[in-house]
Amino acid sequence: MNHLKLFVAPLKWHGIKLLEKQDIARRVFLHGQRYVSSGTSEPFLSASNSNYVEEMYYAWLENPKSVHKSWDVFFQNANAGQAYDPHLPDQLERKASFLQSHGLAQTPGKAEKLVEDHLAVQSLIRAYQIRGHHVAQLDPLGILDADLDSFVPSDLITTIDKLGFYGLHESDLDKVFQLPTTTFIGGSENSLSLREIIKRLENTYCQHIGLEFMFINDVEQCQWIRQKFETPGVMKFTNEEKRTLLARLVRSMRGRLNVLANVIRKELEQIFCQFDPKLEAADEGSGDVKYHLGMYHERINRATNKKITLSLMANPSHLEAVDPVVQGKTKAEQFYRGDTAGKKVMSILLHGDAAFAGQGVVYETFHLSDLPSYTTNGTIHVVVNNQIGFTTDPRMARSSPYPTDVARVVNAPIFHVNADDPEAVMYVCSVAAEWRNTFNKDVVVDLVCYRRRGHNEMDEPMFTQPLMYKQIHKQVPVLKKYADKLIADGTVTLQEFEEEIAKYDRICEEAYTRSKDNKILHIKHWLDSPWPGFFNVDGEPKSMSCPPTGISEDLLTHIGNVASSVPVKDFKIHAGLSRILRARLEMTKNRVVDWALAEYMAFGSFLKEGIHVRLSGQDVERGTFSHRHHVLHDQEVDKRTCVPMNHLWEQQAPYTVCNSSLSEYGVLGFELGFAMASPNALVCWEAQFGDFHNTAQCIIDQFISSGQAKWVRHNGIVLLLPHGMEGMGPEHSSARPERFLQMSNDDSDAYPEFSEQFEVSQLYECNWIVVNCSTPANYFHVLRRQILLPFRKPLIILTPKSLLRHPEAKSSFDEMVSGRSP
């Protein structure tokens, strides 16, 4: 390895002027002539060896560590004019003679050719690492290129082309070359013949796995990936692992219900019940198509014999809309478990190729991946790339070479794999899992496959993709391919394979028979986020009532005093903020609150009760209208901040307030997912201006408005939408309350019966609660009620703008104390 390094650096000195080179050499060799034997006047270096020393000196000037330590000592002494070392001449002479005898110290022309050949081999290795995926055999149909880039890397096509491109010849194929440190194809060997180098690179980068990772800036991460895929023999499975893989393939051939049945392990009889049109739902709501339903299940990981909880998120037909929702729920589960490193909870996102490339929310979700208050410490993205989007060909569906190119924006490695090679798929997925566990970063697995049938049960794909589907009809299914392979190599017998199929057929038949005994369909069995114990007390349903939402005056006063202070020593705040805090203190003394202080009172009271409060959105820490100031910034120490809300009591729930990225769709989806994890948290998303919610309309329509009807899913997320027609024109004015009212499930034929529980029952019958508060006290109470209700409903609040500072827009403590309600 050192020899190669010694020869690389001199090429970078070719630009040195001749006189400068001669001067460098003169100084070195004049110093070298001082090292002479006591019995001779001849210099210890011969003419041929002096060329080698000159090369070493150039390398040493470039990087002292690139040469052997003895050369480093020699050149340091030469430059510094140190005293003569009587042993050094013999050492250097022996070193130079040894290298000369091994063909490494040659005439300048030969030495330069040797250097060029080694560099050419390094460039060839790097070319495979960068562009090998372009020529990998990724399409199981063998009719399409997995990428749409018209560029074909000619330096990787044929042996003759690639050799000529790098100035090598066929005669060089059997020459042995030193391997650089940036490859692991040698295994325990440090050098290989060029023929073997090309063979091993072809096996790593140009077969059924295509790797995109060389755009990653971190050298350690690149080296990790190279080692995982380049090391010879690394992708080998035991016979037992192969038999298990075959058994899993047998089960997975049921198709689009595979995730529910075999990953989540949903009971088969409950899946079959979804196909019975005669069954009536025992739960409220409309239900949803079976392919959209979620699931929450605890199962045993047979590899570790440990319990693992799996949650499959219910999702609408709006592709990729569920991505940020999954991330938000994952973040919440990590938060409540104190899992700051993401070692207990993780997310896996399953994508389609056309949607992954086409839906902007994918990009928004990726850009949350490394933000402090949004990171989930790495997500595994699995793209089911069937090379078609319903009826649209890839060349009409994206401009990027691959559907996965969006992942490059966050330096996520992308592993393309031919899905007709089950062992390659298994290995790639295991490396992806290990990557996430090692680096806590996102990773993408691109399963290049095909859709055997149409988009749904009634679709005819031959209308639009005739040639593709002619090939698909001839294609041997992956199960038979893999079974034939294992039977041929003696891993399993034909009888064992047929018994495995019969075994699973029996399991399905027995489950189908049991499903016929069910008379009622329970949608609640498909909940993705159950809240055990929330809806019941001692086994009985909660009373449909809400306790008073007021709090004690002492509590109001304490919160007001902390809100008016800086609870950290030696913390210098802005002079303008000092005036705001003094005004808050004066209001507290006068027993009144404005809008910002009323919000502070509601949030603070929850923290004392152990209720986590999370406020997210654009500029929410200060507030769009500079009214909130929940995060104080030291004016003299960069990045030093203080959140007074987290200093209310020694034992309190944490308060999270976080400015979001400039995204509504992704961030609102994230907060919705966060609110799913627990009913005992107040999760708020604030739009910068109320009308900005329209870029998150998909989340509002498909999840917030209709989530309970479709999936029996309660959610208590709060939307804060600044609203007011204050002369600013069409934008930044109306939060469009009419849209929320129009989407309310108002049934003119249904009217709740009057009773003591009338008001709360009326709220329960709504799909969400829409309010426009007229006073700060109203705002305080409606926030308190959101947690005290015996159920959870989305809360839409139209918040003020100019009223935030209106002198008359204040409320007395008397309107907020214990016993009072909105």
N, C-alpha and C positions, 0 to 999 in steps of 0.2 A: 504494500500500500504506500509505504514511504517513497519508494522509487518513483511511482507515478506522480506523486505530489512534487518530487524534485524536478520533474521535467515539465510540469504544466506552467509554472509561473514565468519562466524566461520568455515565453511568447509575448507576454504583456510588455516586454522591454524592447521589442523591435523598433518602437518609435524613438528610442533614445538616439541622439545624434552620435555619429561615429567618434568625434573627438571626446564626447562625454564618456562613451564606452571605453575608449582607450585610456582615459584618465582614471576611470574606476579600476580597470584591469591593472594599470601601472601601479596604483597605490596598493592594491592587493598583492601583486606579485613582487613588488619591491619589499613589502613586508614579509612575503613568503620566503624570499631569498635570505632573510636573516636566519631562517630555520635551516641551517646547514649542519651536516655532521662535522665533528671535530677534525676528522682526518681528510676532508675533501673541500674543495672550493666550489663544487657544483651545487646548484639549487636542487632541493629534494624532489621537486615535481618535474616530470618529463613533459615534453611538448604536448603529447596527446592527453595526459592527465590534466594539464593546465586548462585545456578547453572545458574539461568537466568541472574544474573548480570555478571557472568563470560562470558556467551555468548555475552552479550552486550559489554563487554570490548574488546573481540576479534574483534567484528565488528567495534568498535570505533577506535581501532588501525589501522584497514584496511582503514577506511574512516570515519572521525568524523561526516560527514554530513549524514551518513547512519543510525544514531540513533537519537532519539528525542533530542531536545535542552537541556532538563533537564539532560539527561544522559551525554550529551557533557559537560555541566557545572560541573557535579559531577566528571567525570573522569579527567577533566582539573585540578580541585582543588586537586584531589587525587594525581596526578602526581607532581603537583607543591607544595604540602604541604600547601595549603591555610588554612586560619582560618575556624573554624567550623561555619556552617550556621544552626541555630536552626530549621529552617523550612524545610530544605532539607530531613531529615530522614522521616518525615511524608509523604512528597510528593513521595519519592521513595518507601516507604512501600506500599502506596496506589496503585502506578503504578504496583509494582510487584504482589500484591494480586489480582488486577483486571485481569492481564494477566493470573495468575494462575487459577482463577475461570473460565476463558474462554478457558481453555485447552491449553494456549500458553506457560505457564511456567510449564514444566513437568519434569519428571525424565530424565537424560541425554539420555537414550535409546529412549524414546518416542519422546523427542525433536529432536533427530537426525533423526528419521523416518519421522517426520513432515517436517523437512527441506528437506530431500531427496525427499519426495513426491512433494513438491512445486517446487523443481528444475526439477523434472521429467516432471511436467506439462509445465514448461517454455521451456524445451527441446523439448517437443512435439509441442508446438506452433511454435517454431523456425523451426522445421522440416517441418511443413506445409509451412511456409513462404519461405523456401529455396527450397524444393523439391516437393511441392504440384503440380506444373505444370506437373510433370512426370506422374501423374495419373489423370490429368484433362481430361474431355470428349471433346476433341478438334476436332476430325475427324467427320464431318457430315455424312460420309458414314458408320462409325462404324466398319471399317475393318482394319484400319491402326493406328499405333501410330504416333502422330505428330512428335515425336523425334525418332531417330534411335538408341539411347543408349539402349543396351541390359540389363542394370542395372534396376531393378525394386525395388523401395524403400519399403522393406518389412515392415518397421515401419509405413507405411501409407496405407497398403492394407486393412486388416480387423481389427475390433475393438480388437479382442483377441490378434492378432499379435502386434498391436501397444502398447497395454497396457503392454504385457509381455516384449516387447523390452525395455520399460522404467521403469520396476520394479513395475508397477501398476497392479491392479486386478479389476475384474468386480465389486467387492464390493466397489471399490473406485468411481464408476461412479456417484453416487449420493452425494458424498462428495463435499463440496463447497471449492473452492480454490481462493486465492487472485490472481488477474490478474496483470502481470507485466506491466510496462510503455511502453513496446515495442509492445503492441497490442491494437487494438481499437474494438475488437469483443464485448466487454462489453457494448459499448455505454455509457449510463449514470451510469451503474453498475460497481462497483469495484471488484466484485467477482461473480463467476458462478460455477455451478456444473460441474464436469468433463464431464458428458454426454452432457451438453449444449455447453461447450467449443468445443468439437469435432464436434458437429453438425454445429456450426457456422464457424469453420475452413473449414469443408467440403464444405459448401455453398460458401465460399469465394474463395478457392484455387483449388477445385477439380471438378467444374462443367464446364461451357462453357468458362471460362476465366482461362488462365494459366499465372502466373506472374513470370518473372525473373527480380529480382532487388536487391537481397541480396548481390550481388558482389559489389555493389556501396559503395564506401568508406565513403561518406558523410552521417552521421547519420540523419541529418535534412531531406535530400532527401528521405531516406528510410522511415522515420516516415510519411512523406507527402504521399507516396504511400500507406502505410498501412492504413492510415486514409481514403483515397479515396475509398479503396476497402473493408476494414474490417468493417467499421461502419455499424451497422444493418440498413436495409431499405434504403441504400444510392442509390441503383439502381432502382428507381421507376420513372415511366413516367406518365404524365397526359393522360387522354383519348384523348385530342386534339393532344398531341405529338404522340401518337400511331397512330391516324388517318393520320397525316401528314407523318409519317414513311411508312404507308401502301401505300399512294399515291406515294411516292418516289420510292417504290419498283415496283409499276405498271409501272412507266416510265423507270426504270433501266433494266427491262427485255428485252430491245432491244439488249443487249449484248455488244460487244467490242467497240461500238460507244457511250457507255453510258457517258464516261468522256466528250467527245465533246458535246454531245447533252444536258446532264442534269447538268453537273458541270460547264463547260465553257458557256453553253447555246448558242452554235453555232446555227444559223438559220437552221431549219430542211431542208428547200428547198435547201440550199447550200450543205448540206450533201448528199441529194438525187441526186443532180447534179453530184457528184463525181462518181455515179454508172451508169451514162449515157454514154456509149461508143461513142455516136454520137457527143457529144459536143467537140468543139475544144477550146484549151486554147488561150485566148486573149493575154497572157503574153509570154515573152521570156522564154526559158528553157524547160526542159523535164517534169517537174512536178514529183510527187511521189505518191506512193500508199496512199490511203485515211487514212490508219491507222498510217501513219508516219507524217501526216501534223500537223502543229501547229496552234495556234489561239491566238488572242489578243482581249479581250472583256471587256467592262465595264458594270456591272450589279448592281442591287440593292440587298443588303442583307436584306431579308424580316424580319429577327429577329431584326435588328437595324435600318432599313430604311436608311442606309448609303450606299454610292457608294463604290464598291470594283472593282478593276481592276484585271482581271485574264489573265495570259499569259501561254498558254500551249506550251512548246517548241517542235518544230519539231525535230524528232529523226530518226536515221537510223535503219536498222535491227540489227546493232551491239549492242547487249543488254548491258545496263548500260553505254554505251559511253557518253550518254547525262548527266549523273550525275554531273560531274564537271562543265559542261557548264551551267547547271541550277544554280549551286552555284555561279559561276562567275557573271552571270547576276543579281542574287539576291544581291550579294555584291555591284555591280555597282548601282543598284536602291537605295539601302540603302545609298551609298556614296553620290549620287547626291541629296538626300533628307535630308542629315545631320542626318540620322537615325542610330546613333552609337549604340543604344541599341536594334535594331531590332524590334521596336514596330510598325513600319509602313509597313514594307515589310518582308515577310517570304517565305520560299520554302517548297514545299511538293514533295517528290520523290516517284514515283510509281515503284515498282520493281516486278520481277517475282522470285519465290523461287529458281529455278535452277540457274538463272543468278546471284542472290544476293550472293549465296554461291560460284559460280564458277568464276566470273569475278574479276580480281585483281584490276580494277579501283574502285571498291566499297571500298576496303581497302584504296586506295590512297585518295579517296574523304573523307572518315571518318577522316583521319589524317590531313586534312586541317581544320577540324571543329573548332578547338580551337586556330589556329595560328592567331596572331594579324592582319595581312594584308589579311587574307583569311576567317576569321570566318563570318558566317552569323547569329550568335547568336541563333543557334538551328534550326534543320530541322526535320520535321515529315516524317519518312520513312514508307510507307505503302507497305507491301509485300503481293501480291496476290499469296498465296501459294496453288496452285491447285494440289500439291503433285505429280507432274510429269513435266519433262522437254522435251517437244515435244514427244519423244517415250521412254525416259530414266527414269527408276525408281529412287527415291531418294537415295536408298542404293547404286546405281551405280554413283550417281551424286555428292556426298559429303561425307566427312569423319566425319564431325561434327554432333552432335545430331540434331540440328536444322539448317535450312538454314540461320537463323538470328544471329548465334553465332559470326560473324565478328563484330557486333555492340558492343560486350562486351569490345572491346579494348579501347573504349572511355567512358566506364561506362554509356552507354545509356540503360535505362530500356527497357525491351522487353515485350510487352503485346500480348500474343497469345490469339486468340479468335475463337470460332467455328462460322463460317460465316453463318451458318443456323439459328443463333439466332440473329435477327436484333437488338433487344434491347441491347444485350450484345455488339454488334459491335458499336452501337451508343454511348453507355456509355464509352467504351474503347477509342473511337476516341475523345470524349469530354475531357476525362482525359488527353489524349496525348496533345491536344491543350492547356489545362491549364498548363500542365507540361512545355511545351515550353515557354509559356508566363511568368511562374513563375521563372524558373531557366535558361532560355536561353540556353538550352542544347538539344542535339539530343534525339529522342525517336523513337522506332520502334513499329509499329502495325502489327502483323502477322495474316493476315486473312486466317485461315485454311479452305479451301473450296475444290471444285472439278471443273474440266472442263467438262461441260455437253456434248460438242461435240469434234470434233478433233481440231488439231492445227490450221487448216484453213478450208475453205469451202470444200476442196476436200479430207481431211485427213480421214482415217479410223482407229480409235484407237483400235478397237478390234483385229487388227493384233498383237499388242504387249502387251496390258493390258486387256486381255479378262475378267478376274474375276472382276477387278475394274469397267469395263464398263457394265457388267451384273448388278452390284449393282447400278450404275448410272442410267441405264435405268429403274430401279424399284424405284428410289429415287423420292419422292414427291418434286416438286420445292419449293424453299423457299417462294415464293409469296403465294402459296396455303397454305403452313404450317402456315404462319403468319396470313393470312386472316381467316383460320379456327379457329385459337386461339382467334382472336379478335371477331369473330362472336359468338364463344362459351361463351365468358365472357361478351357479350352484348355491347362491345365497338362500333361495327358497325353492321349493318344488312347485309344480303346477297344482298339485293337490292342496298344498298349504295355501296357495293364493286363492283357489276356489273356495276353500273353507272359510277364509277371511271374508270373502264377499257374502257367503251364505250366512255367516254369523251376524253381519250388520243388517242384512235383509230381515233376519228374524227380529232383531231389536226394533227396527222400523215397523214391522208388521204388528208386533205386540203393542207398541206405543199407539199405533193407529186404532187398534181394537179398543184400547182403554179410552181413547179420545171420544169414542162414540157414546160412552157412559156419561159424558159431561152434558148437562142441560143448559148451563149458563156460562157465558164468556166473561171472565173477569179482566177488565182492562188494567186494573191496579196491579195485576201480576206482572205487568210489563213496565212498571215504574223504573226509571233509570236513577232516580235520586230519592229513595224512601227516607222518611224522617221518623225513625222508630220512637214511639212514645209521645210524639208531639200532639197528635189529634185525640189522644185518650188520656184519661186520668184514672188510675186504678182499674184499667180495663174497660172503662165506660167512656163514651164520646164526651168531649168537652161541652160545657154549656155554651149555648149561642149567645154569649154576653161579653161585654167589654168593661173592665174596671175603669174608675176615673183616671184621667190622664195627667192630672195636676201633680206637682211635687211640693215638698215643704219649702217655706221661705228661706230657712237656713241653707238649704241646698242651692236655691237660686242665688243667694248672696255669695256663697262660697265659689260657685262656678263663675259668677260675674267678677269676683276679685281676681281669680286666676287668669281669666280672659283679659284682664286689664294690666297684667304684669309680665315681667320677663323672669321666669323661674330659674334661670341659669346665671351664675355669677360671671362678672367680667365680660358681659355680652353687650356690645354697643349696637343699638338699633338706629334706624334712620330717624332724623328729627321729625319728619312728617308722621311717621308711625307713632312716635311718642305722643303727638297730639291726639291721634286716634285712640290710643290706650287710655289717655287721661279722660277723654270723652266717655269711654266705656265705664271707667271707674265712677265718674260723676253720675251716669245713668243708674249704675248699681246702687249708689248711695240714695238716689231719688226713687228707687224701686220701680224703674221703667226699663223697657228694652226696645231696641230698634230691631229691624229684620235680622241683621247679622248676629246680634246678641241673643235673640230668641232661638236661632239655630244652634248657637253655642250651648245654650241651656238644655235643649233637647238632646244634643249629642252627648254632652257631659253627663246628663242623668243616666243615660244608657250605660256609659262606661262604668259608673258606680255599681250598676246592677249586673255587671259581667257580660253585657251585650257588646260585641265587637261592632264598631262603626267604620265603614270604609266609604270614602268620598273620592271619586275619580272623574276625570274629564279634562278638557283643555283649560289650563290656567286656573284650576280650582284652588290651588294653594293660597293664592292672593285673592282670587275672584276676578272675573272679567271686568267688573266695575270697581275694583280696588276696595271692596267692602269687607272681605272676609279676613284676610291676613292670619290664616291658621299656621303658617310657617314663617318664622322670623329669621332674618338673615343678618349675621354679624357684618357690620360695615367695614371692619378692619381685618378680618380673617376670612380668606377665601373658602367657600363651601362649608362654612360653619353655620349650622342652622339650629333652631329650637322650635319644638312643637309644644306650646303650653298645655294643650289638651291632654298630652301624655304625662302631665305633672299634677293632675287633680288630686289623686290619692295614691298611697303606696300600693294598695291592692286594687287594681282596676283593670278592666279589659283594655286592650291596645286600641289606639285610634290610628287609622291609616288614611292619610290624605296624599294624593299623588297626581301631579300633572301628567296627563297622558300624551301620547304621540298625537299628531294632527290627524286623527281618524275618528269617525263616528261609528261606522259600520262595525269595524273590528273591535273597538273599545267597548261599545254598548253590548255587543255579543259576549265579550269577555266578562263584563260585570254581571250580565244575566247568568252566565255559568257560575260565577262566584257566589251569587245569591242562591243557587240551587243546592249548594252543599249543606247548608244549615239554615233552619228557620230562626235561629237565635243570633241574628246579625242584621244590622241595618246597612244595606248596600245601596249607595246612591250614585247615579251618573248625572252629571250636569253638562248640558250643551253650552257652548260658548254664547250662542244666541239661540232662542227657541226654535227658529226655523231651520237650524242646522240638523235637526233630528231627521229631516227627510232623506239624508244620505244614509241613514240607518233604517230606512223604512222596512226593509226585508226582515230585520230582527223584530221590529215592532209588530208587523203583520203576522209573521209566521210563527213566532215564539211567544211574544208577550201577550198579544191580543187573544190568540187561539190556543195557547199551550195547554190550558186546563181542559178545554173541550176535547182536544185531540188525544192528549196523553195523561189525563187526570193528574197533571203536574201543577202543584201550587208554587208560586214564586212571589216574593215580597220586594222585588226591586223597585227603587224609587227613581223616577225621571224628573229632574229639575230643569224646567224650560223657561228661561227669561222671556217675558212676553209683555208687549205694550206698544200701542200705536203712538209713538212720540215724535212724529215728524221726520223720521229717517228714511221714508220711502218704503217700497215693497220688501226690501231685505232688512234683516235685523229688527223686524217689528213683530209681526204676528207669529206665535208658536203654533198656529193652525189648530185651535181647540176643536173646531168643527170636525176635523178628521177623527179625533179621538172619540168624540161623541157619536159620530156616525158608525164607528166600529164597536161601540158598546152593544152588548147583546140585549137590547130592549125588546121585550115581547109584549105587545099591546094587549094580548089576550090573557096574560098572566099578571096577577096582582097578589102580593103576599098578604096573608091574613094578619090583622092587627093583633098584637100580643105584647107582652113585656119585652120580648126580644125582637120586636119589629125592625128597629133600625139596623141592628147587627145582621139579622136575617136578610134584609134588603141588600146590604153590602155583600153578603155571601153569594147572593144570586147573580151579582154582577161579574163580568169577566175582568174588569179592572175598575179602579176608582180614579175619577178625574176631578180635580179641585182647583179653584182659583181663590186663594186666601185673600181676605181683605185686611187683616191686621196681623202683626207679628205673633200675637197670642194664638190666633187661628193656626198659623204655621207651626208653632211649637206643639200644639195639641195634636195636629194631624200627623206629625212625625211620631209623637209618642203613641198614638193609637195604632200606627202601623205595626208596632211590635206587640202591643197588648191584646190585639184581636186574637181569637182562638183559631184563626186560619191565616193564610197569606194570599194577598192579592197585589198585583202590580199597582203602584200609586203614581199617577201623573200629576205633577204640581206645576201650574203656571206661576212662575215667580216674577216679582216686579223688577223694574230697572230704576226709574226716577224715584219711586217710592222708597228705595233703599236709604235715601238721605232726606226724605221729606220730613220736616219738623213735626208734622202732625201724625206721621206713620209710626206711632209708638204705642206700646201696651203696658199697662200697670202689672206689677207682681200680683195684684188682686185677681187678675184674670188667668193666672197660671198656677196658683197655689193648690195644695191638696184639696180634693173634693170637686175640683172643677174639671169639665170636659169640653170639647169643642162644640 
